[in-house]
Amino acid sequence: MKPFKHRIARFGAVGIASTAVHAAILTTLKIGLQIGTGPANLVGFLAAFGVSMYGQQRFTFNDRLQGQRINTVGLAILFLINALAALLLGQFAKAGWVVLLPILPAVINYLLLYTFSGSPLFRGR
């Protein structure tokens, strides 16, 4: 089992990479191709989610997954919670709390991925 600090460091590195993918796609579509913010952000979010899930399974939680991957049900739950959190946090965040928008979903994701990767209910595809 990986020490907590190593798992958090890997989780953060994958998160930074997926955030960079999101930002690059959003910027390219919005500025480069003149696509609206909503669709551009959605495409960026979907790509970032894919990068994040691949990276977290491969690098952060691979020991807990024991050579398997999170199954479709687990990925669907993670996706829905991410989308719902982004929507709700974006709608209800006060101006001073905007800084927490990227942090709270990361905490939620870490806890869910840790739980899902250790549970046979969400493994094996």
MMTF fields as JSON, N, C-alpha, C and O atoms, coordinates in Angstrom:
{
  "mmtfVersion": "1.0.0",
  "mmtfProducer": "UNKNOWN",
  "numBonds": 499,
  "numAtoms": 500,
  "numGroups": 125,
  "numChains": 1,
  "numModels": 1,
  "chainsPerModel": [1],
  "groupsPerChain": [125],
  "chainIdList": ["A"],
  "bondAtomList": [4, 2, 8, 6, 12, 10, 16, 14, 20, 18, 24, 22, 28, 26, 32, 30, 36, 34, 40, 38, 44, 42, 48, 46, 52, 50, 56, 54, 60, 58, 64, 62, 68, 66, 72, 70, 76, 74, 80, 78, 84, 82, 88, 86, 92, 90, 96, 94, 100, 98, 104, 102, 108, 106, 112, 110, 116, 114, 120, 118, 124, 122, 128, 126, 132, 130, 136, 134, 140, 138, 144, 142, 148, 146, 152, 150, 156, 154, 160, 158, 164, 162, 168, 166, 172, 170, 176, 174, 180, 178, 184, 182, 188, 186, 192, 190, 196, 194, 200, 198, 204, 202, 208, 206, 212, 210, 216, 214, 220, 218, 224, 222, 228, 226, 232, 230, 236, 234, 240, 238, 244, 242, 248, 246, 252, 250, 256, 254, 260, 258, 264, 262, 268, 266, 272, 270, 276, 274, 280, 278, 284, 282, 288, 286, 292, 290, 296, 294, 300, 298, 304, 302, 308, 306, 312, 310, 316, 314, 320, 318, 324, 322, 328, 326, 332, 330, 336, 334, 340, 338, 344, 342, 348, 346, 352, 350, 356, 354, 360, 358, 364, 362, 368, 366, 372, 370, 376, 374, 380, 378, 384, 382, 388, 386, 392, 390, 396, 394, 400, 398, 404, 402, 408, 406, 412, 410, 416, 414, 420, 418, 424, 422, 428, 426, 432, 430, 436, 434, 440, 438, 444, 442, 448, 446, 452, 450, 456, 454, 460, 458, 464, 462, 468, 466, 472, 470, 476, 474, 480, 478, 484, 482, 488, 486, 492, 490, 496, 494],
  "bondOrderList": [1, 1, 1, 1, 1, 1, 1, 1, 1, 1, 1, 1, 1, 1, 1, 1, 1, 1, 1, 1, 1, 1, 1, 1, 1, 1, 1, 1, 1, 1, 1, 1, 1, 1, 1, 1, 1, 1, 1, 1, 1, 1, 1, 1, 1, 1, 1, 1, 1, 1, 1, 1, 1, 1, 1, 1, 1, 1, 1, 1, 1, 1, 1, 1, 1, 1, 1, 1, 1, 1, 1, 1, 1, 1, 1, 1, 1, 1, 1, 1, 1, 1, 1, 1, 1, 1, 1, 1, 1, 1, 1, 1, 1, 1, 1, 1, 1, 1, 1, 1, 1, 1, 1, 1, 1, 1, 1, 1, 1, 1, 1, 1, 1, 1, 1, 1, 1, 1, 1, 1, 1, 1, 1, 1],
  "groupList": [{"groupName": "MET", "atomNameList": ["N", "CA", "C", "O"], "elementList": ["N", "C", "C", "O"], "formalChargeList": [0, 0, 0, 0], "bondAtomList": [1, 0, 2, 1, 3, 2], "bondOrderList": [1, 1, 2], "singleLetterCode": "M", "chemCompType": "L-PEPTIDE LINKING"}, {"groupName": "LYS", "atomNameList": ["N", "CA", "C", "O"], "elementList": ["N", "C", "C", "O"], "formalChargeList": [0, 0, 0, 0], "bondAtomList": [1, 0, 2, 1, 3, 2], "bondOrderList": [1, 1, 2], "singleLetterCode": "K", "chemCompType": "L-PEPTIDE LINKING"}, {"groupName": "PRO", "atomNameList": ["N", "CA", "C", "O"], "elementList": ["N", "C", "C", "O"], "formalChargeList": [0, 0, 0, 0], "bondAtomList": [1, 0, 2, 1, 3, 2], "bondOrderList": [1, 1, 2], "singleLetterCode": "P", "chemCompType": "L-PEPTIDE LINKING"}, {"groupName": "PHE", "atomNameList": ["N", "CA", "C", "O"], "elementList": ["N", "C", "C", "O"], "formalChargeList": [0, 0, 0, 0], "bondAtomList": [1, 0, 2, 1, 3, 2], "bondOrderList": [1, 1, 2], "singleLetterCode": "F", "chemCompType": "L-PEPTIDE LINKING"}, {"groupName": "HIS", "atomNameList": ["N", "CA", "C", "O"], "elementList": ["N", "C", "C", "O"], "formalChargeList": [0, 0, 0, 0], "bondAtomList": [1, 0, 2, 1, 3, 2], "bondOrderList": [1, 1, 2], "singleLetterCode": "H", "chemCompType": "L-PEPTIDE LINKING"}, {"groupName": "ARG", "atomNameList": ["N", "CA", "C", "O"], "elementList": ["N", "C", "C", "O"], "formalChargeList": [0, 0, 0, 0], "bondAtomList": [1, 0, 2, 1, 3, 2], "bondOrderList": [1, 1, 2], "singleLetterCode": "R", "chemCompType": "L-PEPTIDE LINKING"}, {"groupName": "ILE", "atomNameList": ["N", "CA", "C", "O"], "elementList": ["N", "C", "C", "O"], "formalChargeList": [0, 0, 0, 0], "bondAtomList": [1, 0, 2, 1, 3, 2], "bondOrderList": [1, 1, 2], "singleLetterCode": "I", "chemCompType": "L-PEPTIDE LINKING"}, {"groupName": "ALA", "atomNameList": ["N", "CA", "C", "O"], "elementList": ["N", "C", "C", "O"], "formalChargeList": [0, 0, 0, 0], "bondAtomList": [1, 0, 2, 1, 3, 2], "bondOrderList": [1, 1, 2], "singleLetterCode": "A", "chemCompType": "L-PEPTIDE LINKING"}, {"groupName": "GLY", "atomNameList": ["N", "CA", "C", "O"], "elementList": ["N", "C", "C", "O"], "formalChargeList": [0, 0, 0, 0], "bondAtomList": [1, 0, 2, 1, 3, 2], "bondOrderList": [1, 1, 2], "singleLetterCode": "G", "chemCompType": "PEPTIDE LINKING"}, {"groupName": "VAL", "atomNameList": ["N", "CA", "C", "O"], "elementList": ["N", "C", "C", "O"], "formalChargeList": [0, 0, 0, 0], "bondAtomList": [1, 0, 2, 1, 3, 2], "bondOrderList": [1, 1, 2], "singleLetterCode": "V", "chemCompType": "L-PEPTIDE LINKING"}, {"groupName": "SER", "atomNameList": ["N", "CA", "C", "O"], "elementList": ["N", "C", "C", "O"], "formalChargeList": [0, 0, 0, 0], "bondAtomList": [1, 0, 2, 1, 3, 2], "bondOrderList": [1, 1, 2], "singleLetterCode": "S", "chemCompType": "L-PEPTIDE LINKING"}, {"groupName": "THR", "atomNameList": ["N", "CA", "C", "O"], "elementList": ["N", "C", "C", "O"], "formalChargeList": [0, 0, 0, 0], "bondAtomList": [1, 0, 2, 1, 3, 2], "bondOrderList": [1, 1, 2], "singleLetterCode": "T", "chemCompType": "L-PEPTIDE LINKING"}, {"groupName": "LEU", "atomNameList": ["N", "CA", "C", "O"], "elementList": ["N", "C", "C", "O"], "formalChargeList": [0, 0, 0, 0], "bondAtomList": [1, 0, 2, 1, 3, 2], "bondOrderList": [1, 1, 2], "singleLetterCode": "L", "chemCompType": "L-PEPTIDE LINKING"}, {"groupName": "GLN", "atomNameList": ["N", "CA", "C", "O"], "elementList": ["N", "C", "C", "O"], "formalChargeList": [0, 0, 0, 0], "bondAtomList": [1, 0, 2, 1, 3, 2], "bondOrderList": [1, 1, 2], "singleLetterCode": "Q", "chemCompType": "L-PEPTIDE LINKING"}, {"groupName": "ASN", "atomNameList": ["N", "CA", "C", "O"], "elementList": ["N", "C", "C", "O"], "formalChargeList": [0, 0, 0, 0], "bondAtomList": [1, 0, 2, 1, 3, 2], "bondOrderList": [1, 1, 2], "singleLetterCode": "N", "chemCompType": "L-PEPTIDE LINKING"}, {"groupName": "TYR", "atomNameList": ["N", "CA", "C", "O"], "elementList": ["N", "C", "C", "O"], "formalChargeList": [0, 0, 0, 0], "bondAtomList": [1, 0, 2, 1, 3, 2], "bondOrderList": [1, 1, 2], "singleLetterCode": "Y", "chemCompType": "L-PEPTIDE LINKING"}, {"groupName": "ASP", "atomNameList": ["N", "CA", "C", "O"], "elementList": ["N", "C", "C", "O"], "formalChargeList": [0, 0, 0, 0], "bondAtomList": [1, 0, 2, 1, 3, 2], "bondOrderList": [1, 1, 2], "singleLetterCode": "D", "chemCompType": "L-PEPTIDE LINKING"}, {"groupName": "TRP", "atomNameList": ["N", "CA", "C", "O"], "elementList": ["N", "C", "C", "O"], "formalChargeList": [0, 0, 0, 0], "bondAtomList": [1, 0, 2, 1, 3, 2], "bondOrderList": [1, 1, 2], "singleLetterCode": "W", "chemCompType": "L-PEPTIDE LINKING"}],
  "groupTypeList": [0, 1, 2, 3, 1, 4, 5, 6, 7, 5, 3, 8, 7, 9, 8, 6, 7, 10, 11, 7, 9, 4, 7, 7, 6, 12, 11, 11, 12, 1, 6, 8, 12, 13, 6, 8, 11, 8, 2, 7, 14, 12, 9, 8, 3, 12, 7, 7, 3, 8, 9, 10, 0, 15, 8, 13, 13, 5, 3, 11, 3, 14, 16, 5, 12, 13, 8, 13, 5, 6, 14, 11, 9, 8, 12, 7, 6, 12, 3, 12, 6, 14, 7, 12, 7, 7, 12, 12, 12, 8, 13, 3, 7, 1, 7, 8, 17, 9, 9, 12, 12, 2, 6, 12, 2, 7, 9, 6, 14, 15, 12, 12, 12, 15, 11, 3, 10, 8, 10, 2, 12, 3, 5, 8, 5],
  "groupIdList": [1, 2, 3, 4, 5, 6, 7, 8, 9, 10, 11, 12, 13, 14, 15, 16, 17, 18, 19, 20, 21, 22, 23, 24, 25, 26, 27, 28, 29, 30, 31, 32, 33, 34, 35, 36, 37, 38, 39, 40, 41, 42, 43, 44, 45, 46, 47, 48, 49, 50, 51, 52, 53, 54, 55, 56, 57, 58, 59, 60, 61, 62, 63, 64, 65, 66, 67, 68, 69, 70, 71, 72, 73, 74, 75, 76, 77, 78, 79, 80, 81, 82, 83, 84, 85, 86, 87, 88, 89, 90, 91, 92, 93, 94, 95, 96, 97, 98, 99, 100, 101, 102, 103, 104, 105, 106, 107, 108, 109, 110, 111, 112, 113, 114, 115, 116, 117, 118, 119, 120, 121, 122, 123, 124, 125],
  "secStructList": [7, 7, 7, 2, 2, 2, 2, 2, 2, 2, 2, 2, 2, 2, 2, 2, 2, 2, 2, 2, 2, 2, 2, 2, 2, 2, 2, 0, 0, 0, 0, 0, 1, 7, 7, 7, 2, 2, 2, 2, 2, 2, 2, 2, 2, 2, 2, 2, 2, 2, 2, 2, 2, 2, 2, 0, 0, 0, 0, 0, 1, 2, 2, 2, 2, 6, 6, 7, 7, 5, 7, 2, 2, 2, 2, 2, 2, 2, 2, 2, 2, 2, 2, 2, 2, 2, 2, 2, 2, 2, 2, 2, 7, 7, 4, 4, 4, 4, 4, 4, 6, 6, 2, 2, 2, 2, 2, 2, 2, 2, 2, 2, 2, 2, 2, 2, 2, 2, 7, 4, 4, 4, 5, 7, 7],
  "xCoordList": [0.835, 0.0, 0.882, 1.886, 0.481, 1.24, 1.009, -0.103, 2.062, 1.86, 0.933, 0.9, 0.194, -0.784, -0.16, -0.739, 1.022, 1.628, 1.985, 1.901, 2.383, 2.678, 1.394, 1.37, 0.34, -0.933, -1.479, -1.971, -1.387, -1.858, -1.024, -1.572, 0.286, 1.152, 0.781, 0.715, 0.544, 0.146, -1.23, -1.459, -2.147, -3.488, -3.392, -4.051, -2.586, -2.406, -1.774, -2.192, -0.773, -0.112, -1.085, -1.117, -1.872, -2.874, -3.92, -4.361, -4.312, -5.271, -4.756, -5.5, -3.498, -2.901, -2.87, -3.168, -2.514, -2.484, -3.876, -4.036, -4.87, -6.225, -6.766, -7.505, -6.404, -6.807, -6.158, -6.792, -4.909, -4.215, -4.887, -5.02, -5.307, -6.018, -7.328, -7.663, -8.059, -9.333, -9.104, -9.803, -8.128, -7.856, -7.413, -7.834, -6.572, -6.074, -7.209, -7.294, -8.071, -9.183, -10.178, -10.634, -10.515, -11.434, -10.907, -11.646, -9.647, -9.038, -8.994, -9.335, -8.575, -8.483, -9.851, -9.983, -10.861, -12.195, -12.823, -13.431, -12.674, -13.305, -12.608, -13.255, -11.307, -10.571, -10.166, -10.363, -9.608, -9.11, -10.2, -10.096, -11.24, -12.301, -13.598, -14.572, -13.618, -14.775, -16.046, -17.148, -15.877, -17.011, -17.467, -16.642, -18.754, -19.297, -18.679, -18.168, -18.727, -18.111, -18.707, -17.971, -20.035, -20.694, -20.234, -19.748, -20.376, -19.918, -18.411, -17.968, -17.634, -16.178, -15.802, -14.926, -16.469, -16.193, -16.62, -15.924, -17.751, -18.221, -17.221, -16.889, -16.742, -15.759, -14.475, -13.896, -14.034, -12.84, -13.024, -12.127, -14.192, -14.497, -14.495, -13.914, -15.139, -15.2, -13.805, -13.49, -12.98, -11.611, -10.819, -10.095, -10.957, -10.242, -10.693, -9.876, -11.984, -12.499, -11.867, -11.468, -11.774, -11.138, -9.673, -9.214, -8.949, -7.536, -7.406, -6.55, -8.248, -8.194, -8.486, -7.749, -9.543, -9.902, -8.823, -8.501, -8.271, -7.189, -5.985, -5.447, -5.57, -4.391, -4.557, -3.64, -5.726, -5.943, -5.943, -5.431, -6.511, -6.525, -5.128, -4.724, -4.412, -3.1, -1.999, -1.127, -2.028, -0.913, -1.233, -0.39, -2.423, -2.724, -3.296, -2.876, -4.244, -4.961, -4.708, -5.479, -3.653, -3.374, -3.147, -3.501, -2.572, -2.355, -3.683, -3.847, -4.608, -5.909, -6.775, -7.622, -6.57, -7.362, -6.871, -7.582, -5.685, -5.126, -5.163, -5.603, -4.7, -4.614, -5.92, -5.957, -6.978, -8.26, -8.51, -7.672, -9.657, -10.079, -11.431, -12.133, -11.787, -13.123, -14.124, -13.932, -15.185, -16.15, -17.024, -16.939, -17.854, -18.695, -19.644, -19.863, -20.199, -21.106, -20.357, -20.852, -19.182, -18.378, -18.009, -18.098, -17.594, -17.243, -18.453, -18.339, -19.615, -20.834, -21.184, -21.56, -21.065, -21.349, -20.369, -20.773, -19.085, -18.078, -18.367, -18.253, -18.738, -19.037, -20.237, -20.187, -21.299, -22.505, -22.25, -22.737, -21.497, -21.183, -20.322, -20.534, -19.349, -18.516, -19.343, -19.193, -20.216, -21.04, -21.989, -22.157, -22.594, -23.515, -22.784, -23.28, -21.616, -20.828, -20.432, -20.523, -19.993, -19.605, -20.79, -20.658, -21.941, -23.136, -23.565, -23.765, -23.703, -24.177, -23.189, -23.575, -21.918, -20.924, -20.855, -20.721, -20.945, -20.923, -22.13, -22.019, -23.275, -24.505, -24.565, -25.059, -24.07, -24.282, -23.051, -23.145, -21.924, -20.705, -20.788, -21.094, -20.521, -20.432, -19.093, -18.17, -18.988, -17.787, -16.51, -15.514, -16.53, -15.348, -15.008, -13.893, -15.972, -15.775, -15.329, -15.097, -15.208, -14.846, -13.529, -13.331, -12.64, -11.345, -11.527, -10.695, -12.607, -12.848, -13.429, -13.505, -13.837, -14.473, -13.609, -14.151, -12.312, -11.526, -11.137, -10.81, -11.167, -10.674, -11.712, -11.395, -12.94, -13.966, -14.228, -14.31, -14.363, -14.516, -13.307, -13.455, -12.122, -10.927, -10.998, -10.661, -11.434, -11.576, -12.634, -12.429, -13.753, -14.817, -14.292, -14.52, -13.589, -13.043, -12.062, -12.108, -11.179, -10.203, -10.922, -10.614, -11.875, -12.591, -13.361, -13.351, -14.023, -14.762, -13.831, -14.094, -12.755, -11.817, -11.154, -10.95, -10.824, -10.233, -11.222, -10.849, -12.474, -13.512, -13.78, -13.802, -13.984, -14.315, -13.18, -13.418, -11.942, -10.803, -10.605, -10.017, -11.079, -10.946, -12.139, -12.114, -13.173, -14.402, -14.567, -14.509, -14.772, -14.998, -16.273, -16.409, -17.198, -18.428, -18.132, -18.879, -17.048, -16.741, -15.518, -15.036, -15.018, -13.823, -14.185, -15.208, -13.287, -13.355, -14.099, -15.309, -13.385, -13.966, -12.936, -13.196],
  "yCoordList": [-1.177, 0.0, 1.242, 1.314, 2.216, 3.456, 4.322, 4.378, 5.0, 5.965, 7.096, 7.442, 7.653, 8.696, 9.845, 10.306, 10.314, 11.47, 11.161, 12.044, 9.922, 9.554, 9.5, 9.939, 8.962, 8.88, 10.288, 10.563, 11.166, 12.547, 13.254, 13.99, 13.039, 13.668, 13.184, 13.983, 11.899, 11.361, 11.873, 12.234, 11.902, 12.418, 13.866, 14.236, 14.664, 16.061, 16.203, 17.049, 15.387, 15.451, 15.106, 15.776, 14.059, 13.69, 14.797, 15.12, 15.372, 16.473, 17.681, 18.307, 18.008, 19.136, 18.841, 19.716, 17.62, 17.245, 17.325, 17.85, 16.811, 16.842, 18.275, 18.617, 19.102, 20.506, 21.227, 22.057, 20.911, 21.505, 21.096, 21.909, 19.835, 19.373, 20.149, 20.616, 20.279, 21.018, 22.45, 22.937, 23.11, 24.509, 24.646, 25.571, 23.735, 23.803, 23.616, 24.342, 22.648, 22.402, 23.556, 24.022, 24.015, 25.147, 26.363, 27.0, 26.682, 27.846, 27.688, 28.611, 26.52, 26.276, 26.396, 27.036, 25.784, 25.825, 27.217, 27.692, 27.859, 29.171, 30.262, 31.017, 30.338, 31.428, 31.051, 31.827, 29.874, 29.473, 29.166, 29.558, 28.471, 28.06, 28.841, 28.593, 29.789, 30.653, 29.878, 30.253, 28.798, 28.015, 28.637, 29.16, 28.585, 29.164, 28.565, 27.445, 29.313, 28.892, 27.589, 26.695, 27.475, 26.27, 25.0, 24.084, 24.923, 23.716, 23.484, 22.346, 24.552, 24.413, 23.87, 23.013, 24.377, 23.902, 22.448, 21.674, 22.067, 20.692, 19.73, 18.702, 20.054, 19.197, 19.124, 18.049, 20.262, 20.28, 19.446, 18.702, 19.571, 18.792, 17.297, 16.513, 16.896, 15.469, 14.897, 13.799, 15.635, 15.177, 15.102, 14.135, 16.116, 16.136, 14.992, 14.388, 14.699, 13.587, 12.279, 11.46, 12.078, 10.871, 10.766, 9.703, 11.858, 11.879, 11.591, 10.81, 12.215, 12.038, 10.589, 9.999, 10.027, 8.652, 7.653, 6.726, 7.845, 6.963, 7.104, 6.109, 8.336, 8.581, 8.133, 7.558, 8.395, 8.007, 6.483, 5.952, 5.792, 4.332, 3.752, 2.786, 4.339, 3.814, 4.156, 3.328, 5.361, 5.826, 5.991, 5.688, 6.459, 6.795, 5.617, 5.349, 4.922, 3.865, 2.476, 1.554, 2.307, 1.018, -0.107, -1.255, 0.202, -0.835, -1.316, -2.506, -0.419, -0.798, -1.516, -2.334, -1.218, -1.851, -3.258, -4.016, -3.608, -4.952, -5.389, -6.495, -4.519, -4.862, -4.712, -4.96, -4.317, -4.13, -2.641, -1.801, -2.334, -0.949, -0.754, -1.72, 0.49, 0.784, 0.476, 0.874, -0.228, -0.656, 0.504, 1.621, 0.217, 1.233, 1.886, 3.096, 1.113, 1.67, 2.68, 3.781, 2.31, 3.215, 4.486, 5.582, 4.343, 5.522, 6.419, 7.644, 5.807, 6.596, 7.369, 8.539, 6.731, 7.409, 8.565, 9.667, 8.309, 9.364, 10.532, 11.695, 10.215, 11.266, 12.101, 13.33, 11.436, 12.161, 13.032, 14.16, 12.515, 13.31, 14.51, 15.608, 14.312, 15.424, 16.493, 17.684, 16.059, 17.007, 17.755, 18.97, 17.035, 17.652, 18.622, 19.713, 18.221, 19.102, 20.376, 21.471, 20.236, 21.414, 22.35, 23.566, 21.779, 22.591, 23.288, 24.502, 22.525, 23.096, 24.095, 25.168, 23.729, 24.648, 25.936, 27.026, 25.806, 26.993, 27.886, 29.109, 27.29, 28.049, 28.736, 29.858, 28.07, 28.558, 29.168, 29.66, 29.146, 29.68, 31.203, 31.891, 31.697, 33.135, 33.608, 32.81, 34.873, 35.413, 35.031, 34.665, 35.111, 34.794, 33.317, 32.94, 32.482, 31.034, 30.436, 29.23, 31.242, 30.747, 29.982, 29.037, 30.388, 29.707, 28.224, 27.395, 27.899, 26.505, 25.645, 24.425, 26.258, 25.492, 24.338, 23.254, 24.5, 23.347, 22.412, 21.25, 22.899, 22.103, 21.098, 19.927, 21.549, 20.663, 19.444, 18.332, 19.605, 18.408, 17.48, 16.261, 18.044, 17.194, 16.339, 15.156, 16.931, 16.175, 15.081, 13.939, 15.44, 14.46, 13.33, 12.155, 13.685, 12.67, 11.75, 10.534, 12.32, 11.486, 10.456, 9.265, 10.928, 10.025, 8.952, 7.782, 9.343, 8.369, 7.371, 6.169, 7.863, 6.961, 6.008, 4.833, 6.504, 5.639, 4.534, 3.365, 4.911, 3.941, 2.962, 1.749, 3.49, 2.64, 1.681, 0.518, 2.176, 1.322, 0.17, -0.848, 0.311, -0.754, -1.698, -2.687, -1.4, -2.19, -3.076, -2.58, -4.384, -5.266, -4.911, -5.304, -4.178, -3.761, -2.847, -2.832, -2.084, -1.105, -1.474, -0.65, -2.657, -3.078, -4.119, -4.8, -4.208, -5.303, -5.006, -5.209, -4.536, -4.42, -4.821, -4.804],
  "zCoordList": [0.0, 0.0, 0.0, 0.708, -0.81, -0.906, 0.325, 0.85, 0.786, 1.871, 1.403, 0.223, 2.343, 2.043, 1.255, 0.271, 1.681, 1.003, -0.45, -1.303, -0.744, -2.135, -2.965, -4.114, -2.377, -3.095, -3.375, -4.469, -2.387, -2.577, -3.648, -4.469, -3.648, -4.656, -6.057, -6.991, -6.206, -7.512, -7.91, -9.065, -6.943, -7.208, -7.706, -8.677, -7.05, -7.45, -8.82, -9.611, -9.111, -10.424, -11.552, -12.584, -11.341, -12.349, -12.471, -13.574, -11.343, -11.364, -12.125, -12.88, -11.933, -12.659, -14.153, -14.965, -14.517, -15.935, -16.555, -17.657, -15.86, -16.425, -16.488, -17.411, -15.521, -15.55, -16.731, -17.382, -17.0, -18.15, -19.464, -20.379, -19.55, -20.746, -20.893, -21.981, -19.796, -19.817, -20.297, -21.186, -19.707, -20.057, -21.512, -22.206, -21.968, -23.349, -24.355, -25.346, -24.097, -25.013, -24.971, -26.015, -23.778, -23.634, -24.385, -25.136, -24.186, -24.831, -26.343, -27.083, -26.794, -28.235, -28.902, -29.945, -28.301, -28.901, -28.816, -29.776, -27.671, -27.474, -28.282, -29.008, -28.154, -28.803, -30.226, -31.162, -30.38, -31.692, -32.704, -33.866, -32.274, -33.198, -33.02, -33.73, -32.069, -31.833, -31.471, -31.871, -30.714, -30.236, -28.912, -28.163, -28.62, -27.396, -26.148, -26.172, -25.066, -23.813, -23.288, -22.871, -23.305, -22.791, -23.482, -22.819, -24.808, -25.507, -25.371, -25.218, -25.426, -25.303, -23.923, -23.801, -22.889, -21.533, -21.368, -20.712, -21.951, -21.869, -22.506, -21.916, -23.696, -24.366, -23.539, -23.382, -23.013, -22.168, -20.908, -20.513, -20.276, -19.073, -19.379, -18.629, -20.473, -20.83, -21.078, -20.619, -21.796, -22.05, -20.746, -20.509, -19.911, -18.635, -17.729, -17.034, -17.739, -16.941, -17.4, -16.573, -18.707, -19.24, -18.839, -18.421, -18.965, -18.574, -17.086, -16.671, -16.292, -14.843, -14.447, -13.657, -14.987, -14.608, -15.033, -14.289, -16.227, -16.667, -15.736, -15.252, -15.493, -14.667, -13.231, -12.644, -12.66, -11.265, -11.117, -10.132, -12.086, -12.011, -12.266, -11.62, -13.194, -13.585, -12.585, -12.324, -12.025, -11.206, -9.716, -8.872, -9.388, -8.002, -7.224, -6.099, -7.816, -7.09, -7.672, -7.406, -8.453, -9.097, -8.083, -8.352, -6.941, -5.927, -5.339, -5.068, -5.146, -4.598, -5.632, -5.273, -6.887, -7.948, -8.289, -8.949, -7.853, -8.046, -9.509, -9.824, -10.393, -11.811, -12.576, -13.781, -11.908, -12.576, -12.795, -12.467, -13.346, -13.548, -12.89, -12.589, -12.67, -12.15, -13.257, -14.406, -12.908, -13.912, -14.394, -13.883, -15.377, -16.001, -15.005, -15.063, -14.107, -13.096, -12.226, -11.983, -11.765, -10.947, -11.693, -11.141, -12.956, -13.755, -13.982, -13.944, -14.219, -14.417, -13.147, -13.218, -12.005, -10.73, -10.524, -10.154, -10.764, -10.621, -11.562, -11.175, -12.79, -13.761, -13.311, -13.336, -12.904, -12.487, -11.258, -11.183, -10.307, -9.114, -9.492, -8.977, -10.391, -10.854, -11.554, -11.283, -12.454, -13.198, -12.251, -12.363, -11.339, -10.386, -9.458, -9.177, -8.988, -8.114, -8.852, -8.297, -10.107, -10.889, -11.074, -10.942, -11.378, -11.584, -10.294, -10.277, -9.227, -7.961, -7.368, -6.904, -7.389, -6.828, -7.645, -7.087, -8.954, -9.804, -9.585, -9.662, -9.316, -9.118, -7.758, -7.646, -6.741, -5.38, -4.712, -3.587, -5.369, -4.759, -4.652, -5.626, -3.495, -3.288, -3.856, -4.016, -4.152, -4.784, -4.03, -4.653, -2.726, -1.936, -1.883, -1.521, -2.244, -2.183, -3.517, -3.6, -4.542, -5.872, -5.835, -6.599, -4.954, -4.815, -4.484, -4.851, -3.796, -3.406, -4.531, -4.391, -5.636, -6.704, -7.209, -7.424, -7.408, -7.844, -6.7, -6.94, -5.467, -4.343, -3.847, -3.639, -3.658, -3.12, -4.011, -3.489, -5.335, -6.174, -6.099, -6.186, -5.938, -5.822, -4.565, -4.596, -3.464, -2.216, -2.383, -1.973, -2.983, -3.233, -4.111, -3.82, -5.186, -6.094, -5.397, -5.58, -4.603, -3.904, -3.027, -3.072, -2.239, -1.336, -2.107, -1.721, -3.185, -3.988, -4.678, -4.674, -5.264, -5.945, -4.958, -5.266, -3.792, -2.775, -2.395, -2.296, -2.184, -1.815, -2.955, -2.746, -4.155, -5.301, -5.644, -5.968, -5.571, -5.949, -4.97, -5.333, -3.752, -2.764, -2.705, -1.973, -3.464, -3.403, -4.635, -5.761, -4.438, -5.584, -6.368, -7.527, -5.752, -6.462, -7.638, -8.616, -7.551, -8.584, -9.412, -10.189, -9.269, -10.014, -11.052, -10.977, -12.032, -12.98, -14.249, -14.344, -15.195, -16.536, -17.526, -18.729]
}
